[in-house]
Amino acid sequence: MNLRQMEAFRAVMMYGSVSQAAKQLFKTQPAVSMLINSLEQDIGFQLFERRKKRLYPTPEADYLYTEIEVIFERINDVSQTVQDIQNKQYGFLRIGCMPGPSTFFMPQLLADFLEEHPKVQASLQTRTSDAIAEWVSSNQYDLGLAEVTQDNITLCKTEMFNLRAMCALPADHPLAKEELITPELLDGEPMITLHPDHMIFQDLLRCFESSGYHMNVRLQTRFFIPALTFVERKLGVCILDPISASSYCSYAQPGKVVFRDFAPEVSLKIGMIFPAHNPRSKITVAFMELLREKILDIQSNPQKLLSWGS
């Protein structure tokens, strides 16, 4: 039994005659009759009784039709799945994200994407940047967003972005009137920083030491989002990346914190990372395009953040 035979049999059962089945299948009547005859020979029993040029299905034909209809329903399901894949509406997306953006930035972006792709399933897991690189390299994630270091850049393919840091200050801080914040202005000023092993802390320390000014670290946090709570409470200022600033602006009310440009330039180096050898799915590529667009918008339009709350 082959698919062409089953297709002819199904059509005859659905439309009641060889002539109508032939029209629906765009075949000749003799071709359909030949397929039915060959099917009966293959299976070893009669499917139709032929009386006065009409076909009457046997009970065995009714049983077989029920089973064949299930097969064609499954074929239709597969066809719909293929169409959904072509339209980027079907698949499973596994994302690893470094802690900072995993709080607001990535969930909001992924929620937007899933609303546009209702049949897509996703997994979002928070890991350290080095762990994300390891998991991506072993194909446990389709895509990762991570800080780029010398240790993890060699494990995967990486599309890098340099995100220039800015300064977060209490809205009523005397320095809030300045358009550009420098180590000179922050000399001895209480600051909230990440821990000393972070690239931004190390770059900041070099900036202050090379210019002869004192970096007064009052508070240290693991991530920037909690640091902004301390800025709100006027416990210090914070040099942070624009993704964290953008995340804060997405949920906070203006009036407590403002953002200002900082010089000399201090950047957070992040990357979209993906497996080096495995091909990417259409869903992964579609989400990467959305993520890239969002990061580039933040990167190229700092004024949106610098004017927020002013």
C-alpha positions as YAML, in Angstrom:
chain: A
units: angstrom
residues:
- id: 1
  name: MET
  ca: [0.00, 0.00, 0.00]
- id: 2
  name: ASN
  ca: [1.37, 3.39, -0.97]
- id: 3
  name: LEU
  ca: [0.26, 6.97, -0.48]
- id: 4
  name: ARG
  ca: [-1.11, 7.35, -4.04]
- id: 5
  name: GLN
  ca: [-3.31, 4.29, -3.55]
- id: 6
  name: MET
  ca: [-4.55, 5.55, -0.20]
- id: 7
  name: GLU
  ca: [-5.24, 8.99, -1.68]
- id: 8
  name: ALA
  ca: [-7.37, 7.46, -4.49]
- id: 9
  name: PHE
  ca: [-9.25, 5.20, -2.05]
- id: 10
  name: ARG
  ca: [-9.93, 8.09, 0.31]
- id: 11
  name: ALA
  ca: [-11.25, 10.27, -2.51]
- id: 12
  name: VAL
  ca: [-13.64, 7.57, -3.71]
- id: 13
  name: MET
  ca: [-14.91, 7.10, -0.16]
- id: 14
  name: MET
  ca: [-15.36, 10.85, 0.31]
- id: 15
  name: TYR
  ca: [-17.03, 11.65, -3.02]
- id: 16
  name: GLY
  ca: [-18.89, 8.42, -3.69]
- id: 17
  name: SER
  ca: [-17.72, 7.69, -7.22]
- id: 18
  name: VAL
  ca: [-14.60, 7.20, -9.30]
- id: 19
  name: SER
  ca: [-15.54, 10.08, -11.60]
- id: 20
  name: GLN
  ca: [-15.88, 12.59, -8.75]
- id: 21
  name: ALA
  ca: [-12.70, 11.29, -7.13]
- id: 22
  name: ALA
  ca: [-10.85, 11.70, -10.41]
- id: 23
  name: LYS
  ca: [-11.97, 15.32, -10.70]
- id: 24
  name: GLN
  ca: [-10.83, 16.12, -7.17]
- id: 25
  name: LEU
  ca: [-7.44, 14.46, -7.74]
- id: 26
  name: PHE
  ca: [-6.99, 15.91, -11.25]
- id: 27
  name: LYS
  ca: [-6.60, 12.40, -12.63]
- id: 28
  name: THR
  ca: [-8.42, 10.36, -15.25]
- id: 29
  name: GLN
  ca: [-11.08, 7.86, -14.23]
- id: 30
  name: PRO
  ca: [-9.05, 4.89, -15.52]
- id: 31
  name: ALA
  ca: [-6.04, 6.05, -13.46]
- id: 32
  name: VAL
  ca: [-8.14, 6.17, -10.27]
- id: 33
  name: SER
  ca: [-9.72, 2.79, -11.03]
- id: 34
  name: MET
  ca: [-6.26, 1.32, -11.60]
- id: 35
  name: LEU
  ca: [-5.08, 2.63, -8.23]
- id: 36
  name: ILE
  ca: [-8.11, 1.12, -6.46]
- id: 37
  name: ASN
  ca: [-7.59, -2.22, -8.20]
- id: 38
  name: SER
  ca: [-3.89, -2.29, -7.34]
- id: 39
  name: LEU
  ca: [-4.71, -1.44, -3.71]
- id: 40
  name: GLU
  ca: [-7.16, -4.35, -3.48]
- id: 41
  name: GLN
  ca: [-4.55, -6.68, -4.94]
- id: 42
  name: ASP
  ca: [-1.91, -5.49, -2.48]
- id: 43
  name: ILE
  ca: [-4.08, -5.84, 0.63]
- id: 44
  name: GLY
  ca: [-5.76, -9.09, -0.50]
- id: 45
  name: PHE
  ca: [-9.43, -8.22, 0.01]
- id: 46
  name: GLN
  ca: [-12.20, -6.39, -1.80]
- id: 47
  name: LEU
  ca: [-12.97, -2.78, -0.93]
- id: 48
  name: PHE
  ca: [-15.92, -2.10, -3.18]
- id: 49
  name: GLU
  ca: [-18.74, -4.07, -4.67]
- id: 50
  name: ARG
  ca: [-19.42, -3.02, -8.24]
- id: 51
  name: ARG
  ca: [-23.09, -2.94, -9.18]
- id: 52
  name: LYS
  ca: [-24.46, -1.27, -12.29]
- id: 53
  name: LYS
  ca: [-21.32, 0.87, -12.72]
- id: 54
  name: ARG
  ca: [-21.48, 2.10, -9.10]
- id: 55
  name: LEU
  ca: [-19.16, 1.30, -6.22]
- id: 56
  name: TYR
  ca: [-20.47, 0.28, -2.80]
- id: 57
  name: PRO
  ca: [-17.87, 0.18, 0.01]
- id: 58
  name: THR
  ca: [-17.55, -3.07, 1.92]
- id: 59
  name: PRO
  ca: [-17.42, -3.09, 5.76]
- id: 60
  name: GLU
  ca: [-13.66, -3.65, 5.42]
- id: 61
  name: ALA
  ca: [-13.45, -0.46, 3.36]
- id: 62
  name: ASP
  ca: [-15.16, 1.47, 6.15]
- id: 63
  name: TYR
  ca: [-12.64, 0.15, 8.68]
- id: 64
  name: LEU
  ca: [-9.71, 0.99, 6.41]
- id: 65
  name: TYR
  ca: [-11.07, 4.44, 5.63]
- id: 66
  name: THR
  ca: [-11.13, 5.31, 9.34]
- id: 67
  name: GLU
  ca: [-7.45, 4.41, 9.67]
- id: 68
  name: ILE
  ca: [-6.42, 6.16, 6.46]
- id: 69
  name: GLU
  ca: [-8.27, 9.32, 7.46]
- id: 70
  name: VAL
  ca: [-6.10, 9.48, 10.60]
- id: 71
  name: ILE
  ca: [-3.00, 9.30, 8.40]
- id: 72
  name: PHE
  ca: [-4.18, 12.15, 6.19]
- id: 73
  name: GLU
  ca: [-5.10, 14.27, 9.20]
- id: 74
  name: ARG
  ca: [-1.55, 13.76, 10.44]
- id: 75
  name: ILE
  ca: [-0.20, 14.72, 7.01]
- id: 76
  name: ASN
  ca: [-2.27, 17.91, 7.14]
- id: 77
  name: ASP
  ca: [-0.88, 18.63, 10.61]
- id: 78
  name: VAL
  ca: [2.66, 18.17, 9.29]
- id: 79
  name: SER
  ca: [1.90, 20.49, 6.38]
- id: 80
  name: GLN
  ca: [0.65, 23.13, 8.79]
- id: 81
  name: THR
  ca: [3.76, 22.68, 10.91]
- id: 82
  name: VAL
  ca: [5.95, 23.16, 7.84]
- id: 83
  name: GLN
  ca: [4.05, 26.35, 7.02]
- id: 84
  name: ASP
  ca: [4.41, 27.57, 10.60]
- id: 85
  name: ILE
  ca: [8.16, 26.91, 10.47]
- id: 86
  name: GLN
  ca: [8.39, 28.82, 7.18]
- id: 87
  name: ASN
  ca: [6.53, 31.73, 8.78]
- id: 88
  name: LYS
  ca: [8.70, 31.57, 11.92]
- id: 89
  name: GLN
  ca: [5.66, 30.64, 14.01]
- id: 90
  name: TYR
  ca: [6.85, 27.30, 15.36]
- id: 91
  name: GLY
  ca: [9.86, 26.16, 17.32]
- id: 92
  name: PHE
  ca: [11.60, 26.12, 20.68]
- id: 93
  name: LEU
  ca: [14.00, 28.90, 21.66]
- id: 94
  name: ARG
  ca: [16.58, 28.35, 24.42]
- id: 95
  name: ILE
  ca: [18.14, 31.57, 25.73]
- id: 96
  name: GLY
  ca: [20.84, 32.12, 28.31]
- id: 97
  name: CYS
  ca: [21.15, 35.64, 29.72]
- id: 98
  name: MET
  ca: [23.63, 37.29, 32.05]
- id: 99
  name: PRO
  ca: [22.03, 38.47, 35.32]
- id: 100
  name: GLY
  ca: [21.67, 42.23, 34.72]
- id: 101
  name: PRO
  ca: [19.49, 42.18, 31.57]
- id: 102
  name: SER
  ca: [17.62, 39.05, 32.71]
- id: 103
  name: THR
  ca: [15.60, 41.07, 35.24]
- id: 104
  name: PHE
  ca: [13.71, 43.41, 32.89]
- id: 105
  name: PHE
  ca: [15.39, 43.88, 29.51]
- id: 106
  name: MET
  ca: [15.36, 40.30, 28.21]
- id: 107
  name: PRO
  ca: [11.97, 39.26, 29.68]
- id: 108
  name: GLN
  ca: [10.28, 42.28, 28.11]
- id: 109
  name: LEU
  ca: [11.93, 41.63, 24.76]
- id: 110
  name: LEU
  ca: [11.07, 37.93, 24.85]
- id: 111
  name: ALA
  ca: [7.47, 38.69, 25.84]
- id: 112
  name: ASP
  ca: [7.14, 40.99, 22.81]
- id: 113
  name: PHE
  ca: [8.54, 38.25, 20.59]
- id: 114
  name: LEU
  ca: [6.25, 35.51, 21.96]
- id: 115
  name: GLU
  ca: [3.19, 37.70, 21.52]
- id: 116
  name: GLU
  ca: [4.09, 37.94, 17.82]
- id: 117
  name: HIS
  ca: [4.87, 34.19, 17.62]
- id: 118
  name: PRO
  ca: [2.13, 32.45, 19.66]
- id: 119
  name: LYS
  ca: [3.19, 28.89, 18.75]
- id: 120
  name: VAL
  ca: [6.81, 29.37, 19.79]
- id: 121
  name: GLN
  ca: [7.97, 27.94, 23.11]
- id: 122
  name: ALA
  ca: [10.93, 29.42, 24.95]
- id: 123
  name: SER
  ca: [13.26, 28.88, 27.87]
- id: 124
  name: LEU
  ca: [15.04, 31.83, 29.51]
- id: 125
  name: GLN
  ca: [17.71, 31.05, 32.09]
- id: 126
  name: THR
  ca: [19.97, 33.37, 34.04]
- id: 127
  name: ARG
  ca: [23.62, 32.36, 34.23]
- id: 128
  name: THR
  ca: [27.01, 33.99, 34.60]
- id: 129
  name: SER
  ca: [28.59, 35.10, 31.34]
- id: 130
  name: ASP
  ca: [31.20, 32.33, 31.43]
- id: 131
  name: ALA
  ca: [28.54, 29.69, 32.13]
- id: 132
  name: ILE
  ca: [26.44, 30.97, 29.22]
- id: 133
  name: ALA
  ca: [29.40, 30.64, 26.86]
- id: 134
  name: GLU
  ca: [29.98, 27.06, 28.02]
- id: 135
  name: TRP
  ca: [26.32, 26.12, 27.64]
- id: 136
  name: VAL
  ca: [26.08, 27.72, 24.20]
- id: 137
  name: SER
  ca: [29.26, 25.98, 23.04]
- id: 138
  name: SER
  ca: [27.76, 22.62, 24.10]
- id: 139
  name: ASN
  ca: [24.49, 23.43, 22.26]
- id: 140
  name: GLN
  ca: [22.40, 23.66, 25.43]
- id: 141
  name: TYR
  ca: [21.40, 27.23, 24.49]
- id: 142
  name: ASP
  ca: [20.49, 28.47, 21.03]
- id: 143
  name: LEU
  ca: [21.51, 32.01, 21.93]
- id: 144
  name: GLY
  ca: [23.19, 33.80, 24.79]
- id: 145
  name: LEU
  ca: [23.58, 37.39, 25.90]
- id: 146
  name: ALA
  ca: [26.76, 37.73, 27.93]
- id: 147
  name: GLU
  ca: [29.67, 39.95, 28.82]
- id: 148
  name: VAL
  ca: [32.55, 39.28, 26.45]
- id: 149
  name: THR
  ca: [35.84, 38.29, 28.05]
- id: 150
  name: GLN
  ca: [39.04, 36.73, 26.77]
- id: 151
  name: ASP
  ca: [38.01, 33.49, 28.46]
- id: 152
  name: ASN
  ca: [34.64, 33.04, 26.77]
- id: 153
  name: ILE
  ca: [35.09, 34.75, 23.39]
- id: 154
  name: THR
  ca: [36.91, 31.73, 21.94]
- id: 155
  name: LEU
  ca: [34.17, 29.22, 22.81]
- id: 156
  name: CYS
  ca: [31.40, 30.49, 20.50]
- id: 157
  name: LYS
  ca: [30.58, 32.77, 17.62]
- id: 158
  name: THR
  ca: [30.02, 36.26, 18.96]
- id: 159
  name: GLU
  ca: [28.46, 39.47, 17.72]
- id: 160
  name: MET
  ca: [29.91, 42.18, 19.98]
- id: 161
  name: PHE
  ca: [28.56, 45.52, 21.16]
- id: 162
  name: ASN
  ca: [30.32, 48.27, 23.13]
- id: 163
  name: LEU
  ca: [27.78, 50.01, 25.35]
- id: 164
  name: ARG
  ca: [29.04, 53.29, 26.69]
- id: 165
  name: ALA
  ca: [28.40, 53.71, 30.41]
- id: 166
  name: MET
  ca: [26.62, 56.69, 31.92]
- id: 167
  name: CYS
  ca: [26.24, 58.19, 35.36]
- id: 168
  name: ALA
  ca: [23.08, 57.79, 37.47]
- id: 169
  name: LEU
  ca: [22.52, 60.51, 40.08]
- id: 170
  name: PRO
  ca: [19.73, 61.46, 42.46]
- id: 171
  name: ALA
  ca: [17.52, 63.91, 40.59]
- id: 172
  name: ASP
  ca: [18.21, 66.72, 43.07]
- id: 173
  name: HIS
  ca: [21.97, 66.10, 43.28]
- id: 174
  name: PRO
  ca: [24.07, 69.24, 42.65]
- id: 175
  name: LEU
  ca: [25.84, 67.45, 39.77]
- id: 176
  name: ALA
  ca: [22.52, 66.69, 38.04]
- id: 177
  name: LYS
  ca: [22.72, 70.10, 36.36]
- id: 178
  name: GLU
  ca: [25.93, 69.05, 34.59]
- id: 179
  name: GLU
  ca: [25.67, 67.55, 31.11]
- id: 180
  name: LEU
  ca: [28.96, 65.65, 31.40]
- id: 181
  name: ILE
  ca: [30.22, 63.91, 34.54]
- id: 182
  name: THR
  ca: [33.98, 63.34, 34.94]
- id: 183
  name: PRO
  ca: [36.26, 61.79, 37.58]
- id: 184
  name: GLU
  ca: [37.15, 65.35, 38.60]
- id: 185
  name: LEU
  ca: [33.53, 66.09, 39.46]
- id: 186
  name: LEU
  ca: [33.21, 62.77, 41.28]
- id: 187
  name: ASP
  ca: [36.43, 63.18, 43.27]
- id: 188
  name: GLY
  ca: [35.57, 61.88, 46.77]
- id: 189
  name: GLU
  ca: [31.86, 61.63, 45.89]
- id: 190
  name: PRO
  ca: [30.13, 58.55, 47.43]
- id: 191
  name: MET
  ca: [29.72, 55.96, 44.69]
- id: 192
  name: ILE
  ca: [27.82, 52.71, 44.26]
- id: 193
  name: THR
  ca: [29.76, 50.23, 42.13]
- id: 194
  name: LEU
  ca: [29.83, 46.61, 41.15]
- id: 195
  name: HIS
  ca: [32.38, 44.33, 42.72]
- id: 196
  name: PRO
  ca: [36.08, 44.79, 41.90]
- id: 197
  name: ASP
  ca: [36.19, 41.83, 39.49]
- id: 198
  name: HIS
  ca: [33.79, 43.52, 37.05]
- id: 199
  name: MET
  ca: [35.15, 45.19, 33.90]
- id: 200
  name: ILE
  ca: [33.38, 48.51, 34.55]
- id: 201
  name: PHE
  ca: [34.78, 48.75, 38.07]
- id: 202
  name: GLN
  ca: [38.29, 48.04, 36.81]
- id: 203
  name: ASP
  ca: [38.00, 50.59, 33.99]
- id: 204
  name: LEU
  ca: [36.62, 53.19, 36.40]
- id: 205
  name: LEU
  ca: [39.42, 52.63, 38.86]
- id: 206
  name: ARG
  ca: [41.99, 53.16, 36.09]
- id: 207
  name: CYS
  ca: [40.23, 56.37, 35.03]
- id: 208
  name: PHE
  ca: [40.32, 57.82, 38.55]
- id: 209
  name: GLU
  ca: [43.85, 56.72, 39.35]
- id: 210
  name: SER
  ca: [45.31, 57.92, 36.03]
- id: 211
  name: SER
  ca: [43.78, 61.38, 36.50]
- id: 212
  name: GLY
  ca: [44.76, 61.63, 40.18]
- id: 213
  name: TYR
  ca: [41.25, 61.60, 41.66]
- id: 214
  name: HIS
  ca: [39.80, 59.48, 44.46]
- id: 215
  name: MET
  ca: [37.03, 56.94, 43.77]
- id: 216
  name: ASN
  ca: [35.05, 56.80, 47.01]
- id: 217
  name: VAL
  ca: [33.25, 53.44, 46.95]
- id: 218
  name: ARG
  ca: [30.51, 53.52, 49.57]
- id: 219
  name: LEU
  ca: [28.43, 50.54, 48.39]
- id: 220
  name: GLN
  ca: [29.08, 47.52, 46.20]
- id: 221
  name: THR
  ca: [26.42, 45.38, 44.54]
- id: 222
  name: ARG
  ca: [26.54, 42.41, 42.22]
- id: 223
  name: PHE
  ca: [24.18, 44.01, 39.67]
- id: 224
  name: PHE
  ca: [23.25, 47.55, 38.63]
- id: 225
  name: ILE
  ca: [19.46, 47.36, 39.13]
- id: 226
  name: PRO
  ca: [19.78, 47.10, 42.95]
- id: 227
  name: ALA
  ca: [22.41, 49.87, 42.82]
- id: 228
  name: LEU
  ca: [19.79, 52.24, 41.42]
- id: 229
  name: THR
  ca: [17.68, 51.75, 44.53]
- id: 230
  name: PHE
  ca: [20.58, 53.18, 46.53]
- id: 231
  name: VAL
  ca: [20.88, 56.06, 44.05]
- id: 232
  name: GLU
  ca: [17.17, 56.77, 44.60]
- id: 233
  name: ARG
  ca: [17.86, 56.90, 48.36]
- id: 234
  name: LYS
  ca: [20.65, 59.43, 47.72]
- id: 235
  name: LEU
  ca: [23.38, 57.17, 49.05]
- id: 236
  name: GLY
  ca: [25.68, 57.79, 46.10]
- id: 237
  name: VAL
  ca: [26.03, 57.98, 42.34]
- id: 238
  name: CYS
  ca: [26.62, 55.06, 39.98]
- id: 239
  name: ILE
  ca: [28.38, 54.55, 36.65]
- id: 240
  name: LEU
  ca: [26.36, 51.90, 34.85]
- id: 241
  name: ASP
  ca: [25.64, 50.42, 31.44]
- id: 242
  name: PRO
  ca: [22.76, 51.75, 29.30]
- id: 243
  name: ILE
  ca: [20.85, 48.44, 29.26]
- id: 244
  name: SER
  ca: [20.50, 48.64, 33.04]
- id: 245
  name: ALA
  ca: [19.51, 52.31, 32.71]
- id: 246
  name: SER
  ca: [16.94, 51.42, 30.06]
- id: 247
  name: SER
  ca: [15.56, 48.63, 32.25]
- id: 248
  name: TYR
  ca: [15.20, 51.03, 35.15]
- id: 249
  name: CYS
  ca: [13.35, 53.54, 32.98]
- id: 250
  name: SER
  ca: [10.89, 50.82, 31.92]
- id: 251
  name: TYR
  ca: [9.51, 50.38, 35.45]
- id: 252
  name: ALA
  ca: [10.53, 53.40, 37.58]
- id: 253
  name: GLN
  ca: [8.78, 56.72, 37.87]
- id: 254
  name: PRO
  ca: [10.71, 59.80, 36.72]
- id: 255
  name: GLY
  ca: [11.79, 62.27, 39.36]
- id: 256
  name: LYS
  ca: [14.10, 60.27, 41.57]
- id: 257
  name: VAL
  ca: [17.06, 59.45, 39.28]
- id: 258
  name: VAL
  ca: [18.59, 61.14, 36.25]
- id: 259
  name: PHE
  ca: [21.27, 59.94, 33.85]
- id: 260
  name: ARG
  ca: [24.20, 61.95, 32.55]
- id: 261
  name: ASP
  ca: [26.99, 61.28, 30.09]
- id: 262
  name: PHE
  ca: [30.33, 60.19, 31.55]
- id: 263
  name: ALA
  ca: [33.85, 60.79, 30.29]
- id: 264
  name: PRO
  ca: [36.39, 59.38, 29.67]
- id: 265
  name: GLU
  ca: [34.56, 56.57, 27.96]
- id: 266
  name: VAL
  ca: [33.92, 53.42, 29.98]
- id: 267
  name: SER
  ca: [32.12, 50.63, 28.13]
- id: 268
  name: LEU
  ca: [30.38, 47.37, 28.84]
- id: 269
  name: LYS
  ca: [31.36, 44.82, 26.21]
- id: 270
  name: ILE
  ca: [28.55, 42.37, 25.61]
- id: 271
  name: GLY
  ca: [27.86, 39.87, 22.88]
- id: 272
  name: MET
  ca: [25.13, 37.83, 21.30]
- id: 273
  name: ILE
  ca: [26.74, 34.41, 21.32]
- id: 274
  name: PHE
  ca: [25.65, 31.27, 19.51]
- id: 275
  name: PRO
  ca: [27.07, 27.82, 18.75]
- id: 276
  name: ALA
  ca: [30.11, 27.87, 16.51]
- id: 277
  name: HIS
  ca: [29.17, 24.90, 14.32]
- id: 278
  name: ASN
  ca: [25.44, 24.17, 14.57]
- id: 279
  name: PRO
  ca: [23.09, 25.96, 12.14]
- id: 280
  name: ARG
  ca: [20.64, 28.43, 13.67]
- id: 281
  name: SER
  ca: [16.88, 27.90, 13.44]
- id: 282
  name: LYS
  ca: [14.64, 30.47, 11.78]
- id: 283
  name: ILE
  ca: [13.18, 31.29, 15.20]
- id: 284
  name: THR
  ca: [16.65, 31.90, 16.66]
- id: 285
  name: VAL
  ca: [17.58, 34.17, 13.75]
- id: 286
  name: ALA
  ca: [14.30, 36.10, 14.08]
- id: 287
  name: PHE
  ca: [14.84, 36.68, 17.81]
- id: 288
  name: MET
  ca: [18.47, 37.64, 17.23]
- id: 289
  name: GLU
  ca: [17.32, 40.31, 14.78]
- id: 290
  name: LEU
  ca: [14.95, 41.73, 17.39]
- id: 291
  name: LEU
  ca: [17.63, 41.64, 20.09]
- id: 292
  name: ARG
  ca: [20.21, 43.25, 17.81]
- id: 293
  name: GLU
  ca: [17.76, 46.00, 16.88]
- id: 294
  name: LYS
  ca: [17.04, 46.76, 20.54]
- id: 295
  name: ILE
  ca: [20.72, 46.82, 21.55]
- id: 296
  name: LEU
  ca: [21.66, 49.04, 18.61]
- id: 297
  name: ASP
  ca: [18.82, 51.42, 19.47]
- id: 298
  name: ILE
  ca: [20.12, 51.75, 23.03]
- id: 299
  name: GLN
  ca: [23.67, 52.08, 21.76]
- id: 300
  name: SER
  ca: [22.96, 54.75, 19.14]
- id: 301
  name: ASN
  ca: [20.33, 56.78, 21.01]
- id: 302
  name: PRO
  ca: [21.74, 57.57, 24.47]
- id: 303
  name: GLN
  ca: [19.82, 60.84, 24.48]
- id: 304
  name: LYS
  ca: [16.62, 58.94, 25.25]
- id: 305
  name: LEU
  ca: [18.11, 57.98, 28.60]
- id: 306
  name: LEU
  ca: [20.03, 61.17, 29.22]
- id: 307
  name: SER
  ca: [16.84, 63.21, 28.91]
- id: 308
  name: TRP
  ca: [14.68, 60.81, 30.96]
- id: 309
  name: GLY
  ca: [13.39, 62.32, 34.18]
- id: 310
  name: SER
  ca: [14.75, 65.79, 33.40]
...
